[in-house]
């Protein structure tokens, strides 16, 4: 288990990766390639990957690293990992390309399939969310540190977060069960972070995600008292349990979700 001081070292690595991303974000001619899974990748993704891997390998506490921008490590090797770093150097590449600021650097520590610590840094917004399961969660912004969930944030009605880049008919159908709510369209792992802070209460994920997309945000949310379970189940969303890295559908809840009479509705 990491200490808070150790996690802050990981935060510094995420900020360094964010700075590398922002060097590309300022330019209009960002080179875009399409990977074999038909998702976009930019030079900023690769630069952030290098910064994170180099930074993690310099820490006095070292674990294997699995990154979206590295070769997928064979199942025969990683199935025996008890603890490892799971990273997405630039989560929300489409948001980066569209220059809306809603992209993040994601670094999670996985222990026996559970995300026990995580950092989500939004470099364009200069917000750093981080948490450890047994210690709590925080957000650093404008030189201030706020413990999560933030008691000053309490929406007047149920707020459901959804993907800005992946709207679906399934989501529209799911929302029909609720009468009084508002939807916040947010990119990347910031969806988890809005739940962790108390700015939103529910995140139903009804489309495909990979494990590196969700691990850091889930770690922060759990550290803030929230939960992430499989859709229509009480089983937690786990990692490194199978050969492929695709997540099942899931439902994320904030700590204050029950205050909105959500427990029976979902």
Secondary structure by P-SEA (a helix, b strand, c coil): cccaaaaaaaaaaaaaaaaaaaaaaaccccbbbbccccccccaaaaaaaaaaaaaaaacccccbbbbcccccccccccccccbbbbbccccaaaaaaaccccbbbbbbbbcccccccbbbbbccccbbbccccccccccccccccccccccccccccbbbbbbcccccaaaaaaacccccbbbbbbccaaaaaaaaaccccbbbbcccccccccaaaaaaaaaacccccccccccccccccccccccccccccccccccccccccc
